């Protein structure tokens, strides 16, 4: 197991008894990330028995209150938990002012620094954060305010064929040549690195929050192992267009273009007392990899 995705809030603007406001906890090896931070998120993290202190980066999609009001409590608690020097918050233009305002709303003298990064809107995936092992990308969506979707993309890894290496009797010296010049010469034969290895696609997780129809959903989500995507409405196109949200019908329409292994729906309107109609529509299309998200749902990878 490399990590897991845990849904901490699956309601839209107004929380319900069963569903909290938006937040997704993402664990990868020894790190943790948070995508959005609605009111009550830190409480959800505690109830889910997740490690809050491991969160180093918080990725905020947009500035509506149901996606950011949990930030002050989360930041203060992480600060109280230990000696973390910095917490990084990423988001749209204006997030820095909002974070400062939220933190100044109470008497609190932080020891930990909250570092905020703001990004311009872009209609192609752009790099938000990168290490030698993975890249977090963002893209603009189509909401009533500036809004980003995010994807975590593990970098490709080269997998070597041990049998071929053994058969060719390659030495450490040969691997030095392969690394420097891309090939080595063994018994008069030119051997390229691709002859003894293949590139394995890395794991990809995508989070698509509040948005109306846009090609950018496919641009960012395509080929994801796990896609968490808002499905505020079942099929109410007029409401979806007015408030800039997605319907399940639209997600089913673009399904063939997404090519995702698992699709998890979230951000349901409180108007739905249950999700039976969602379930029926999914069954009608016979898609067996679309799941109805619920609070504390855990997907391991």
Buried (B, 14 or more C-beta within 10 A) or exposed (E): EEBBBBBBBBBBBEBBEEBBBBBBBBBBEEBBBBBBBBBBBBBBBEEBEBEBEBBBBBBBBBBBEBBBBBBBBBBBBBBEEEEBEEBBBBBBEEBBEBBEEBBEEEEEEEEBEBBBBEBEBEEEBBEBBEEEEBBBBBBBBBBBEBBBBBBBBBBEEEEEEEEEBEEBEBEEEBBEBBEEEEBBEBEEEEBEBEBBBEEEEBBBBBBBBBBBBBEBBEBBBBBBBBBBBBBBBBBBEEBBEEBBBBBBBBBBEBBEEBEBBBBBBBBBBEEBEEBEEBEEBBEEEEBEEBBBBBBBBEBEB
